[in-house]
Amino acid sequence: HVQLVESGGGSVETGGSVRLSCVASTYTYCMGWFRQAPGKEREGVARIENNGSTYYADSVKGRFTISLDNAKNILYLQMNILKPEDRAMYYCAADWYPVPQCPNRRASDFRYWGQGTQVTVS
């Protein structure tokens, strides 16, 4: 079982930056950030393997950066040049099982989730 605790959300103006953190209780193979806006389905934002390989949704490429502190099991999401459409509840997800492979994982492929942190862009 993996416990995930997120922090770092808040309100920011368009064009601003926010950094999200997610502390994992143990080693994982693949971690990711997902978001869900009101009335919309949960969508993948970025994923990272424990070897450092990263994968991004087209909507955030060049603006968001996912990173992992392997020594501390802390996942980060640096979000820059925020837009109103980035407003959502952001969730950290993780799994230690290596199948499916990280770049192909959907939300339903992650067994462990954080409680979510709200990001509001105005």
Phi, psi and chi 1 to 4 in degrees:
 res  aa     phi    psi   chi1   chi2   chi3   chi4
   1 HIS       -  137.2 -172.9   74.0      -      -
   2 VAL  -117.7  126.9 -179.1      -      -      -
   3 GLN  -100.5  137.5  -68.2 -178.7  -41.5      -
   4 LEU  -127.1  131.3  -57.3  170.7      -      -
   5 VAL  -127.5  118.5  179.1      -      -      -
   6 GLU   -98.0  158.2  -60.5  137.0  -21.5      -
   7 SER  -158.8  166.2   60.4      -      -      -
   8 GLY   108.5   -5.1      -      -      -      -
   9 GLY   -70.6  174.6      -      -      -      -
  10 GLY   162.0 -167.3      -      -      -      -
  11 SER  -104.5  138.8  -64.3      -      -      -
  12 VAL  -147.2  154.6   63.5      -      -      -
  13 GLU   -82.8  156.6  -67.3 -176.3  -10.0      -
  14 THR   -53.3  132.6  -61.4      -      -      -
  15 GLY    92.0   -8.2      -      -      -      -
  16 GLY   -83.3 -173.1      -      -      -      -
  17 SER  -133.0  150.7  -61.3      -      -      -
  18 VAL  -145.4  145.4  168.0      -      -      -
  19 ARG  -119.6  126.2 -171.4  175.4   81.3  156.7
  20 LEU   -99.8  147.5  -53.9 -178.2      -      -
  21 SER  -127.6  151.5  -59.8      -      -      -
  22 CYS  -144.5  116.3  173.3      -      -      -
  23 VAL   -94.4  124.2 -180.0      -      -      -
  24 ALA  -100.2  144.3      -      -      -      -
  25 SER   -77.3  -15.8   59.4      -      -      -
  26 THR  -158.0  177.2 -171.6      -      -      -
  27 TYR   -61.4  142.9  162.1   88.2      -      -
  28 THR  -136.9  158.9   58.9      -      -      -
  29 TYR   -85.0  -43.2  156.6   68.5      -      -
  30 CYS  -138.1  134.3  178.5      -      -      -
  31 MET  -128.8  154.8  -63.0 -172.8   76.4      -
  32 GLY  -154.3  164.8      -      -      -      -
  33 TRP  -114.6  132.7  -71.1   98.9      -      -
  34 PHE  -123.3  161.9  -70.7   76.5      -      -
  35 ARG  -141.4  154.3   65.0 -173.8 -179.4 -173.7
  36 GLN  -142.0  118.1 -171.1  165.7   18.2      -
  37 ALA   -92.1  157.7      -      -      -      -
  38 PRO   -55.7  129.2  -26.4   35.6      -      -
  39 GLY    79.1    3.6      -      -      -      -
  40 LYS  -120.1  161.7  -65.6 -172.6  176.4 -178.8
  41 GLU   -76.7  157.5  -67.6 -172.4   -3.5      -
  42 ARG   -68.9  132.5 -168.6  168.6  -64.2 -169.4
  43 GLU  -125.4  149.3   63.5  170.7   -9.3      -
  44 GLY   -76.0  138.1      -      -      -      -
  45 VAL  -106.3  -51.8  174.6      -      -      -
  46 ALA  -160.0  154.2      -      -      -      -
  47 ARG  -136.1  154.5  -61.2  167.8 -174.8   77.5
  48 ILE  -144.5  135.5 -174.4  167.4      -      -
  49 GLU   -88.1  163.6  -69.5 -174.4   50.3      -
  50 ASN   -68.9  -10.7   57.0   -1.0      -      -
  51 ASN   -89.6   -0.2   64.5    5.6      -      -
  52 GLY    98.6   -8.0      -      -      -      -
  53 SER   -65.1  137.0  -61.9      -      -      -
  54 THR  -123.2  154.1   57.8      -      -      -
  55 TYR  -142.7  136.4  -46.8   94.7      -      -
  56 TYR  -129.0  149.6  -66.4   94.2      -      -
  57 ALA   -71.1  147.1      -      -      -      -
  58 ASP   -58.3  -32.8  -72.4  -17.6      -      -
  59 SER   -67.7  -16.4   58.9      -      -      -
  60 VAL  -119.1   -4.6  -55.0      -      -      -
  61 LYS   -57.1  133.2  -77.7 -179.0 -179.3  176.4
  62 GLY    86.7  -12.2      -      -      -      -
  63 ARG  -115.5  -35.8  -60.3 -170.6  -62.3  122.0
  64 PHE  -108.3  147.4  -69.1   10.8      -      -
  65 THR  -132.8  124.4  -57.5      -      -      -
  66 ILE   -99.4  139.5 -171.0  170.7      -      -
  67 SER  -147.6  161.5   59.6      -      -      -
  68 LEU  -137.9  126.1  178.1   62.6      -      -
  69 ASP   -91.6   98.3 -176.9  -27.7      -      -
  70 ASN   -64.7  -34.0  -85.7  -49.8      -      -
  71 ALA   -66.2  -33.6      -      -      -      -
  72 LYS  -106.8   -2.8  -61.3  179.5 -179.8  179.1
  73 ASN    56.3   45.2  -70.7  -27.7      -      -
  74 ILE  -115.5  127.0  -59.0  176.8      -      -
  75 LEU  -100.7  138.9  178.2   71.1      -      -
  76 TYR  -123.8  154.2  -61.3  100.6      -      -
  77 LEU  -136.2  107.1 -175.8   67.8      -      -
  78 GLN   -88.9  119.4  178.5   65.9   44.8      -
  79 MET  -114.2  116.8  -56.6 -171.3  -68.1      -
  80 ASN  -117.0  163.7  -62.0  -32.2      -      -
  81 ILE    49.2   51.6  -42.8  175.5      -      -
  82 LEU   -66.5  144.4  -77.4  160.6      -      -
  83 LYS  -119.1  158.7  -56.2  175.8 -179.4 -179.9
  84 PRO   -56.3  -32.2  -29.1   36.7      -      -
  85 GLU   -72.7   -6.9   52.3  -97.1   42.5      -
  86 ASP   -83.6   -7.5  -65.2  -42.0      -      -
  87 ARG   -63.1  124.1  175.3 -179.9 -179.5  -93.3
  88 ALA  -177.3  171.1      -      -      -      -
  89 MET   -86.0  127.3 -175.5   71.6   79.9      -
  90 TYR  -104.2  133.4  -76.9   72.5      -      -
  91 TYR  -121.5  138.9  -62.5   90.5      -      -
  92 CYS   -92.4  138.7  168.5      -      -      -
  93 ALA  -133.8  152.8      -      -      -      -
  94 ALA  -155.4  156.7      -      -      -      -
  95 ASP  -158.6  144.8 -149.8  -55.7      -      -
  96 TRP   -95.8  -14.6   51.2  -97.9      -      -
  97 TYR   -77.7  132.1 -163.6   68.4      -      -
  98 PRO   -81.8    8.0   29.4  -35.6      -      -
  99 VAL  -128.9  133.3  179.1      -      -      -
 100 PRO   -70.2  165.5   24.1  -30.8      -      -
 101 GLN   -63.9  153.2  -67.2 -174.5  -15.1      -
 102 CYS   -54.4  -49.0 -161.8      -      -      -
 103 PRO   -63.4  -18.7   19.7  -30.0      -      -
 104 ASN  -100.0    0.5  -59.4  -37.3      -      -
 105 ARG   -74.2  132.1  -78.4 -175.6 -176.3 -101.1
 106 ARG   -98.3  174.7  -58.6  162.0  -60.8  176.7
 107 ALA   -55.6  -40.0      -      -      -      -
 108 SER   -68.5  -12.1   58.7      -      -      -
 109 ASP   -89.7   -4.3  -64.0  -39.3      -      -
 110 PHE  -102.8  129.9  -73.6   90.6      -      -
 111 ARG   -91.0  -21.1  -71.4  179.0  -69.5  172.5
 112 TYR  -119.9  134.0  -53.6  107.6      -      -
 113 TRP  -136.1  147.6  -68.7   84.9      -      -
 114 GLY   -83.0  179.9      -      -      -      -
 115 GLN   -83.0  -14.1   78.7  -77.1    3.2      -
 116 GLY    97.1  149.2      -      -      -      -
 117 THR  -139.8  133.9 -175.1      -      -      -
 118 GLN   -84.3  135.6  179.6   69.6   40.2      -
 119 VAL  -121.3  123.5  174.0      -      -      -
 120 THR  -118.4  130.6  -59.3      -      -      -
 121 VAL  -122.2  123.4 -175.8      -      -      -
 122 SER  -126.7      -   58.0      -      -      -
